[in-house]
């Protein structure tokens, strides 16, 4: 009977070698590669099954099953800066749509303004509503939004609602049943119970967008839940950003939704018609989808390109700050060259592991001359990158390894004087709410904790 354990040992060894080779081919950040290599080599009985469950990153079969995210060959919009032209070339070669001009953009800097925008958009819809969100809360805001969607579906409006499988449990089953009974279409992206057949559990759809009648849209970092948005001021509401949109970029948003919907339901939607320019509107925008369904890493490439090209300043706002080595090195070098590098983070986020993992990066930046500020008494969930006087990068992606290399994300590169002016005021107000980060060296026990969090962060 000794042969059976021997066979299993040989098979296990060959499987581990295969996985090690696969990990090295996936072009991960070095920290992520090292974490998985150590897990598989040192604890193979845990590391191997864990990799199959949550270890995948780019999936050719998954991407092949999804509809293309954008039409090829569309001409570049006008009205963009030389800096954006350079980043545009990087993004288009990585799989992002080309920029469009003639868009109308409203920066939504509060949960109350966002709630008003989306509810008015849904209430006025005559033909269709398409909405995708990571979280639909079982709370007053979530109840109110799903009630509007159910009522519009009952009136004959075609309503499609796409939820990510991880947080679908946060939604009210009663509300969702009422929505479906009223005629709404509900789909769950990568349901947890079906993951062995559809992809690894770590690939989550973190995109947030909504389109009404194919011409008015909303997108950004806010989920549909009370801590993000609502009709009234809520003391515990998180600081976040979203945008209201009209114009050619709306068609790009619809293509992203159609691709995700087709993957979740296997229903191929008709390609959306190009949305017309808004008269007298100038804002230029470039949509940046990123994730396992895109061959390269457009958001990571965009961040690195923007930071590297900065000539005066780099401003970053993010809830979780665990950059890859290249981005961290670019920020450090910009600070050492005397350029303003400002990073604003929540003093305490809703993810303790991320707070611990960010400490070495924060200390290194402060030592190089950067300013790292911690926003007091508020959770900051906004995703915001401003380089020099533009462009401005907004969207759903955090500056961490999960958003940049694992999740399905959606970024928006904006070049618009009015939006940039409002963004500057928003940034200045956030800085007034902040205190400098403590950059004291970590003690021995804290250093061990940080090293462990830093090792685990790329895997989570």
C-alpha positions as CSV (number, residue, x, y, z in Angstrom):
1,X,0.0,0.0,0.0
2,X,3.0,2.3,0.1
3,X,2.6,3.0,-3.6
4,X,-0.6,5.1,-3.1
5,X,1.0,7.7,-0.8
6,X,3.9,7.8,-3.1
7,X,1.7,8.5,-6.2
8,X,-0.1,11.2,-4.4
9,X,3.2,12.8,-3.3
10,X,4.5,12.8,-6.9
11,X,1.2,14.2,-8.2
12,X,1.2,16.9,-5.5
13,X,4.8,17.8,-6.5
14,X,4.0,18.0,-10.2
15,X,0.9,20.1,-9.4
16,X,2.9,22.5,-7.3
17,X,5.5,22.9,-10.1
18,X,2.8,23.6,-12.6
19,X,1.3,26.3,-10.3
20,X,4.6,27.9,-9.7
21,X,5.2,28.1,-13.4
22,X,1.8,29.6,-13.9
23,X,2.2,32.2,-11.2
24,X,5.5,33.3,-12.7
25,X,3.8,33.8,-16.1
26,X,1.0,35.9,-14.7
27,X,3.0,39.1,-14.5
28,X,1.9,39.9,-10.9
29,X,3.4,42.5,-8.6
30,X,6.6,41.1,-7.0
31,X,5.0,41.0,-3.5
32,X,2.0,39.0,-4.8
33,X,4.2,36.6,-6.6
34,X,6.4,36.0,-3.6
35,X,3.4,35.5,-1.3
36,X,1.9,32.8,-3.5
37,X,5.3,31.1,-4.1
38,X,5.9,30.9,-0.3
39,X,2.4,29.6,0.3
40,X,2.6,26.9,-2.3
41,X,6.2,25.8,-1.4
42,X,6.0,26.0,2.4
43,X,2.4,24.9,3.0
44,X,1.4,23.2,-0.2
45,X,-1.6,21.4,1.4
46,X,-3.1,24.9,2.1
47,X,-1.4,26.9,-0.6
48,X,-2.4,24.8,-3.6
49,X,-6.2,24.5,-2.9
50,X,-6.2,28.2,-1.8
51,X,-4.7,29.2,-5.2
52,X,-7.4,27.3,-7.1
53,X,-10.0,29.0,-5.0
54,X,-8.8,32.7,-4.9
55,X,-5.4,32.8,-6.7
56,X,-6.3,33.4,-10.4
57,X,-5.8,36.8,-11.9
58,X,-6.2,37.0,-15.7
59,X,-8.5,34.5,-17.4
60,X,-8.5,34.1,-21.1
61,X,-11.6,31.9,-21.2
62,X,-13.4,34.3,-19.0
63,X,-12.5,37.2,-21.2
64,X,-13.4,35.2,-24.3
65,X,-16.9,34.6,-22.9
66,X,-17.5,38.4,-22.3
67,X,-18.5,40.8,-25.0
68,X,-15.9,43.3,-26.1
69,X,-15.7,46.3,-23.8
70,X,-15.4,48.9,-26.6
71,X,-15.6,49.4,-30.3
72,X,-12.3,49.6,-32.2
73,X,-11.3,52.3,-34.5
74,X,-13.2,55.2,-33.0
75,X,-11.4,58.5,-33.5
76,X,-9.9,60.3,-30.6
77,X,-11.9,63.2,-29.1
78,X,-10.6,66.7,-29.2
79,X,-9.8,69.0,-26.3
80,X,-7.3,66.9,-24.3
81,X,-4.0,68.0,-23.0
82,X,-0.6,66.8,-24.2
83,X,-0.2,64.9,-20.9
84,X,-3.5,63.1,-21.5
85,X,-2.5,62.3,-25.1
86,X,0.5,60.4,-23.7
87,X,-1.6,58.5,-21.1
88,X,-4.2,57.9,-23.7
89,X,-1.8,56.0,-25.9
90,X,-0.8,53.9,-23.0
91,X,-4.5,53.2,-22.1
92,X,-5.7,52.4,-25.6
93,X,-2.9,49.9,-26.2
94,X,-3.9,48.3,-22.9
95,X,-7.5,47.9,-23.9
96,X,-9.3,51.1,-22.9
97,X,-11.7,53.0,-25.2
98,X,-10.4,56.2,-26.7
99,X,-11.3,59.5,-25.1
100,X,-14.5,61.3,-26.2
101,X,-15.4,65.0,-26.0
102,X,-18.7,66.7,-25.9
103,X,-19.7,65.2,-22.5
104,X,-21.6,66.9,-19.7
105,X,-20.2,66.0,-16.3
106,X,-21.4,66.8,-12.8
107,X,-19.0,66.0,-9.9
108,X,-21.1,64.6,-7.1
109,X,-19.2,65.2,-3.9
110,X,-21.8,64.1,-1.3
111,X,-24.1,61.2,-0.7
112,X,-27.1,63.5,-0.7
113,X,-26.3,64.9,-4.1
114,X,-25.6,61.5,-5.5
115,X,-28.9,60.1,-4.2
116,X,-30.8,63.0,-5.7
117,X,-29.1,62.5,-9.0
118,X,-29.8,58.8,-9.4
119,X,-33.3,58.8,-8.0
120,X,-34.2,61.7,-10.4
121,X,-32.5,59.8,-13.2
122,X,-34.5,56.6,-12.4
123,X,-37.8,58.4,-11.9
124,X,-37.6,60.1,-15.3
125,X,-36.6,57.0,-17.2
126,X,-39.1,56.1,-20.0
127,X,-37.6,53.1,-21.7
128,X,-34.7,51.5,-19.7
129,X,-32.6,51.4,-16.6
130,X,-29.3,49.5,-16.3
131,X,-27.5,49.5,-13.0
132,X,-24.5,47.6,-11.6
133,X,-23.3,47.9,-8.0
134,X,-21.0,46.0,-5.7
135,X,-23.3,46.5,-2.7
136,X,-27.1,47.1,-2.5
137,X,-27.7,47.7,1.1
138,X,-30.5,46.3,3.3
139,X,-31.1,49.7,4.7
140,X,-33.2,52.8,4.1
141,X,-31.2,53.9,1.0
142,X,-31.1,50.5,-0.5
143,X,-34.8,50.0,0.2
144,X,-35.7,53.3,-1.4
145,X,-33.7,52.7,-4.6
146,X,-35.0,49.1,-5.1
147,X,-38.5,50.4,-4.6
148,X,-38.1,52.9,-7.4
149,X,-36.6,50.3,-9.6
150,X,-39.5,47.9,-8.9
151,X,-42.1,50.6,-9.5
152,X,-40.5,51.6,-12.8
153,X,-40.4,47.9,-13.9
154,X,-44.1,47.7,-13.1
155,X,-44.7,50.7,-15.3
156,X,-43.2,48.9,-18.3
157,X,-39.6,50.3,-18.1
158,X,-37.0,47.6,-18.8
159,X,-34.9,47.4,-15.7
160,X,-31.7,45.3,-15.4
161,X,-30.0,45.1,-12.0
162,X,-26.5,43.4,-11.7
163,X,-25.1,42.6,-8.2
164,X,-21.8,41.1,-7.4
165,X,-22.1,37.7,-5.8
166,X,-20.0,38.4,-2.7
167,X,-22.2,41.1,-1.2
168,X,-25.5,40.0,-2.7
169,X,-26.3,38.6,0.7
170,X,-26.4,42.2,2.0
171,X,-29.4,43.0,-0.1
172,X,-33.0,42.4,1.2
173,X,-34.3,39.2,-0.3
174,X,-37.8,40.5,0.1
175,X,-37.0,43.7,-1.8
176,X,-35.3,41.7,-4.6
177,X,-38.2,39.3,-4.9
178,X,-40.6,42.2,-5.1
179,X,-38.4,43.8,-7.8
180,X,-38.4,40.5,-9.9
181,X,-42.2,40.0,-9.4
182,X,-42.7,43.6,-10.7
183,X,-40.9,42.6,-13.9
184,X,-37.3,43.7,-13.1
185,X,-34.4,41.6,-14.4
186,X,-31.9,40.5,-11.7
187,X,-28.5,38.9,-12.2
188,X,-25.7,38.0,-9.8
189,X,-22.1,38.3,-11.1
190,X,-20.1,35.2,-10.1
191,X,-22.5,33.7,-7.4
192,X,-20.4,32.2,-4.6
193,X,-22.1,28.7,-4.9
194,X,-21.2,28.5,-8.6
195,X,-17.6,29.7,-8.4
196,X,-15.8,26.4,-9.1
197,X,-17.5,26.5,-12.5
198,X,-17.2,30.2,-13.3
199,X,-13.9,31.5,-11.9
200,X,-11.9,32.0,-8.7
201,X,-13.6,33.6,-5.7
202,X,-11.3,36.6,-5.5
203,X,-12.4,38.1,-8.9
204,X,-15.1,40.4,-7.8
205,X,-17.1,43.0,-9.9
206,X,-16.4,46.2,-8.1
207,X,-17.7,48.5,-10.9
208,X,-20.6,50.9,-10.0
209,X,-22.6,52.4,-12.8
210,X,-26.2,53.2,-13.9
211,X,-27.6,54.3,-17.2
212,X,-31.2,55.6,-17.9
213,X,-32.7,55.5,-21.3
214,X,-29.3,55.0,-22.8
215,X,-28.4,58.6,-22.5
216,X,-28.0,59.7,-18.8
217,X,-25.5,57.9,-16.5
218,X,-24.0,57.8,-13.1
219,X,-20.7,56.2,-12.1
220,X,-18.0,56.4,-9.5
221,X,-17.0,54.8,-6.2
222,X,-20.3,54.8,-4.2
223,X,-22.3,51.7,-3.6
224,X,-26.1,51.9,-3.2
225,X,-26.2,51.8,0.6
226,X,-26.8,54.2,3.5
227,X,-23.2,54.8,4.4
228,X,-22.5,56.0,0.9
229,X,-25.7,57.9,-0.1
230,X,-29.1,58.9,1.0
231,X,-31.8,61.7,0.9
232,X,-30.8,63.2,4.2
233,X,-27.5,64.1,6.0
234,X,-26.2,61.2,7.9
235,X,-23.4,61.8,10.5
236,X,-21.7,58.5,9.8
237,X,-21.8,58.8,6.0
238,X,-18.5,58.1,4.3
239,X,-16.7,60.7,2.2
240,X,-16.9,59.6,-1.4
241,X,-17.2,60.8,-5.0
242,X,-19.3,60.0,-8.1
243,X,-20.2,61.7,-11.4
244,X,-23.3,62.3,-13.4
245,X,-22.8,62.0,-17.1
246,X,-24.3,62.7,-20.5
247,X,-22.7,62.5,-23.9
248,X,-20.6,60.0,-25.9
249,X,-19.0,58.4,-22.8
250,X,-22.4,57.0,-21.8
251,X,-22.2,54.5,-24.7
252,X,-18.9,53.3,-23.4
253,X,-20.5,52.7,-20.0
254,X,-23.3,50.8,-21.6
255,X,-20.8,48.5,-23.4
256,X,-19.2,47.8,-20.0
257,X,-22.6,46.9,-18.5
258,X,-23.5,44.8,-21.5
259,X,-20.3,42.8,-21.3
260,X,-20.8,42.1,-17.6
261,X,-24.5,41.3,-18.0
262,X,-23.7,38.9,-20.8
263,X,-21.2,37.1,-18.7
264,X,-23.5,36.8,-15.7
265,X,-26.6,35.8,-17.7
266,X,-25.3,34.5,-21.0
267,X,-27.7,37.0,-22.6
268,X,-26.0,39.0,-25.4
269,X,-27.4,42.5,-25.5
270,X,-27.7,44.5,-28.7
271,X,-24.7,46.8,-29.1
272,X,-25.6,50.3,-27.8
273,X,-25.9,53.1,-30.3
274,X,-23.3,55.9,-29.9
275,X,-24.7,58.6,-27.7
276,X,-24.6,62.1,-29.2
277,X,-22.5,65.0,-28.0
278,X,-24.1,67.5,-25.6
279,X,-24.4,70.9,-27.3
280,X,-21.9,73.4,-26.1
281,X,-20.3,70.8,-23.7
282,X,-16.5,70.4,-23.9
283,X,-15.4,68.0,-21.2
284,X,-13.1,65.2,-22.5
285,X,-13.3,61.8,-20.8
286,X,-11.7,58.4,-21.2
287,X,-13.3,55.4,-19.7
288,X,-10.8,52.9,-18.2
289,X,-12.2,49.4,-17.6
290,X,-9.8,47.1,-15.8
291,X,-9.9,43.5,-14.6
292,X,-9.6,39.9,-15.5
293,X,-11.6,40.6,-18.7
294,X,-8.9,43.1,-20.0
295,X,-5.6,41.6,-21.3
296,X,-3.3,44.1,-19.6
297,X,-3.6,46.4,-16.5
298,X,-4.9,49.8,-17.7
299,X,-5.5,51.4,-14.4
300,X,-2.1,50.4,-13.0
301,X,-0.5,51.6,-16.2
302,X,-2.5,54.9,-16.1
303,X,-1.5,55.6,-12.4
304,X,2.2,54.9,-13.1
305,X,2.2,57.0,-16.3
306,X,0.4,59.9,-14.6
307,X,2.7,59.9,-11.6
308,X,5.9,59.5,-13.7
309,X,4.9,62.5,-15.9
310,X,4.1,64.8,-13.1
311,X,6.0,68.1,-13.2
312,X,4.7,69.9,-10.2
313,X,2.5,67.8,-8.0
314,X,0.7,64.4,-7.4
315,X,-2.4,64.3,-5.2
316,X,-3.9,60.9,-4.3
317,X,-7.0,60.2,-2.2
318,X,-7.8,56.5,-1.5
319,X,-9.3,54.5,1.4
320,X,-6.7,51.8,1.1
321,X,-3.1,52.5,0.2
322,X,-1.1,49.3,-0.7
323,X,0.6,50.3,-4.0
324,X,2.8,48.0,-6.1
325,X,6.5,48.5,-6.1
326,X,6.7,50.5,-9.3
327,X,4.0,53.0,-8.3
328,X,5.6,53.4,-4.8
329,X,9.0,54.0,-6.3
330,X,7.6,56.6,-8.7
331,X,6.0,58.5,-5.9
332,X,9.1,58.4,-3.8
333,X,11.3,59.6,-6.7
334,X,8.8,62.5,-7.4
335,X,9.0,63.5,-3.7
336,X,12.8,63.3,-3.7
337,X,12.9,65.5,-6.8
338,X,11.1,68.2,-4.8
339,X,7.6,67.9,-6.4
340,X,4.6,68.0,-4.2
341,X,3.3,64.5,-3.4
342,X,0.2,64.5,-1.3
343,X,-1.6,61.3,-0.2
344,X,-4.8,61.6,1.8
345,X,-6.1,58.5,3.7
346,X,-8.7,57.9,6.4
347,X,-7.1,57.8,9.8
348,X,-9.0,54.6,10.5
349,X,-10.5,52.7,7.6
350,X,-13.1,49.9,7.6
351,X,-10.3,47.3,6.9
352,X,-7.8,47.0,9.7
353,X,-5.5,44.8,7.6
354,X,-5.1,47.5,5.0
355,X,-4.4,50.1,7.7
356,X,-1.5,47.9,9.0
357,X,-0.2,47.0,5.5
358,X,0.0,50.7,4.5
359,X,2.3,51.8,7.3
360,X,5.7,50.9,5.6
361,X,4.6,52.7,2.4
362,X,3.6,55.8,4.4
363,X,6.9,55.9,6.3
364,X,8.9,55.6,3.1
365,X,6.9,58.4,1.4
366,X,7.3,60.7,4.4
367,X,11.0,60.1,4.6
368,X,11.3,61.0,1.0
369,X,9.6,64.4,1.6
370,X,5.9,63.5,0.7
371,X,3.0,64.7,2.7
372,X,0.7,61.9,3.9
373,X,-2.4,63.3,5.7
374,X,-4.9,61.3,7.7
375,X,-8.6,62.5,7.5
376,X,-9.9,62.6,11.0
377,X,-13.3,61.3,12.3
378,X,-14.5,60.2,8.8
379,X,-14.1,57.1,6.6
380,X,-12.9,58.2,3.2
381,X,-14.0,56.0,0.4
382,X,-13.2,58.3,-2.5
383,X,-10.8,57.4,-5.3
384,X,-9.1,60.5,-6.6
385,X,-5.8,61.1,-8.4
386,X,-4.9,64.6,-9.7
387,X,-1.6,65.3,-11.4
388,X,-0.4,68.9,-12.0
389,X,-3.5,70.8,-13.3
390,X,-5.1,67.7,-14.8
391,X,-6.0,65.2,-15.9
392,X,-8.1,63.8,-13.0
393,X,-8.6,60.1,-12.5
394,X,-11.8,59.0,-10.7
395,X,-13.8,55.8,-10.5
396,X,-14.2,52.6,-8.5
397,X,-10.6,51.5,-8.0
398,X,-8.6,52.0,-4.8
399,X,-4.8,52.4,-4.9
400,X,-4.2,48.9,-3.7
401,X,-3.2,45.6,-5.3
402,X,-6.7,44.1,-5.2
403,X,-8.2,46.9,-7.2
404,X,-5.3,47.3,-9.6
405,X,-4.7,43.7,-10.4
406,X,-7.7,41.5,-9.4
407,X,-11.1,43.2,-9.3
408,X,-13.3,44.2,-12.3
409,X,-12.9,48.0,-12.0
410,X,-13.9,51.2,-13.8
411,X,-11.9,54.3,-14.0
412,X,-12.6,57.7,-15.6
413,X,-9.9,60.1,-16.9
414,X,-11.3,63.6,-16.9
415,X,-10.0,66.8,-18.5
416,X,-12.5,69.6,-17.8
417,X,-11.7,73.0,-16.3
418,X,-14.9,73.3,-14.3
419,X,-14.7,69.8,-12.8
420,X,-11.0,70.3,-12.0
421,X,-11.8,73.6,-10.1
422,X,-14.5,71.9,-8.1
423,X,-12.1,69.0,-7.4
424,X,-9.5,71.4,-6.1
425,X,-12.0,72.9,-3.6
426,X,-13.1,69.4,-2.5
427,X,-9.4,68.4,-2.0
428,X,-8.6,71.5,0.0
429,X,-11.6,70.9,2.3
430,X,-10.5,67.3,2.8
431,X,-7.0,68.5,3.7
432,X,-8.4,70.8,6.3
433,X,-10.0,67.8,8.0
434,X,-6.6,66.0,8.2
435,X,-3.5,65.7,10.4
436,X,0.0,64.5,9.3
437,X,0.6,60.8,9.4
438,X,2.8,59.5,12.2
439,X,6.0,58.2,10.5
440,X,7.8,56.9,13.6
441,X,9.8,53.7,13.0
442,X,7.9,50.6,13.9
443,X,8.8,48.6,17.0
444,X,9.8,44.9,16.7
445,X,6.3,43.5,17.2
446,X,4.7,46.2,15.0
447,X,7.2,45.5,12.3
448,X,6.4,41.8,12.4
449,X,2.7,42.6,12.1
450,X,3.3,45.0,9.2
451,X,5.4,42.4,7.4
452,X,2.6,39.8,7.8
453,X,-0.1,42.2,6.6
454,X,2.1,43.3,3.7
455,X,2.6,39.6,2.7
456,X,-1.1,38.8,2.9
457,X,-2.4,42.0,1.3
458,X,-1.6,40.9,-2.3
459,X,-3.5,37.6,-1.8
460,X,-6.7,39.1,-0.3
